[in-house]
Amino acid sequence: MKVLLLVLLAGAVLTLLLTYLGKLLFPKKNEEEEPASEPLEECCGAHEVCETDLLNKMSEEIIYYEDEELDVYRNFEENDYNDDQIDEFREVLYSLKEKEIEPWLKSLELRHINLPSTIKSEVVFMLVK
């Protein structure tokens, strides 16, 4: 029984030692990189997240995506829409390119147009893909 305990203890010590040596000799790439600095004032435009943030911050101008007919739904609540009205939103949504969805949502927000609740779930599904 003592032999079994000694073998297990020796195995644990050996595992810890090898793990420590492995981290010393082969550090992960994430550990070598410098810590993230504060975000830059201006966007370089090289990646999608930065572009999206820049659009959201700078764009107070309303951009229409061939959806002027949706302006009649200004100040509607998300559960006030009937099926035909929901289909109007759906037509616009599915005519957009993937990169246009977030700016379209910003445009609707600036126009005080709430998405129907069923369309919200579809948008979330499209953005998560």
C-alpha positions, -999 to +999 in steps of 0.1 A: +000+000+000+029+024+009+045+016-025+013+026-043+011+059-024+047+067-031+042+059-069+012+082-070+030+110-051+061+107-073+038+108-104+021+140-091+054+157-084+068+147-118+037+161-135+040+194-117+077+196-125+071+189-162+043+214-164+064+241-148+093+234-171+070+233-201+057+267-193+092+281-189+105+266-221+074+270-243+054+300-233+021+305-250+019+332-277-007+351-257+017+355-228+045+369-250+023+396-265+022+430-248-009+437-228-037+455-247-033+492-246-060+517-245-081+518-277-069+542-304-088+574-309-092+567-346-100+535-363-075+519-387-104+503-406-085+470-407-111+449-389-148+446-387-153+453-350-135+486-352-155+496-383-188+487-365-178+507-334-168+537-356-201+536-374-220+535-342-201+564-327-199+587-357-231+580-375-259+601-362-270+606-398-300+585-408-292+561-437-321+545-456-318+510-469-347+513-494-369+511-463-386+545-462-420+527-459-410+516-424-412+552-412-449+548-407-441+525-377-423+552-358-429+548-320-448+515-324-441+490-296-425+457-306-456+437-299-480+461-318-473+447-353-496+424-373-483+397-396-484+419-427-464+446-410-439+421-397-435+408-433-425+443-444-396+443-419-387+408-430-385+418-466-361+446-459-340+424-435-335+396-460-326+420-488-297+433-468-261+421-470-247+407-438-225+438-432-255+461-436-276+446-408-260+465-379-261+499-396-297+492-406-305+486-369-288+518-360-308+536-387-341+522-373-330+533-338-323+568-350-357+569-366-374+556-334-386+525-351-388+494-329-383+460-345-412+435-341-402+410-315-402+381-340-378+400-363-355+407-333-350+370-327-343+365-365-317+393-364-300+379-334-298+345-352-283+362-383-257+381-364-246+352-343-239+329-372 
